[in-house]
Amino acid sequence: MDIKPPITISSFDLERIEQLLESAAYRNLPGLDALQEELRRATVVDPEQIPPGVITMNSAVRFVDDTTHTEYGLTLAYPSPSNPPDAVSILAPVGSALLGLSVGQSISWQGPGGRPLQLRILEVTYQPEANGEFHL
């Protein structure tokens, strides 16, 4: 079993994600157990204490899947039909894998359909907390 890298999330993000997980609309989605496990093992800090370079909700990130050598640029978002095409939901496998990771970290994760992923964070191009936006 792969050892997961340490992750950091904000108390605000934790609260909002836990509310999503309690919603009947999302309760039975595949992969939610993995997201809940990530939340349990995370170091939780106040939004003002999030270091730059950590992926938080609404962060834009560049990462590579080292299994396919494909690079992606996505924004980690809450589920919404109005999300832009470059958004990935926190409830999607890739979204839950990205939450809390820092630049340079890698994580092994199970992707859609059970496909193995090996995600490596290249850059956080935008982070709300680094821009003084603590409660989006």
Salt bridges, closest charged atoms under 4 A:
GLU37 OE1 - ARG40 NH2 3.14
GLU38 OE2 - ARG41 NE 2.68
ASP65 OD2 - ARG115 NH1 3.29
ASP66 OD1 - ARG120 NH2 2.84
GLU71 OE2 - ARG62 NH1 2.34
GLU123 OE1 - ARG62 NE 2.85
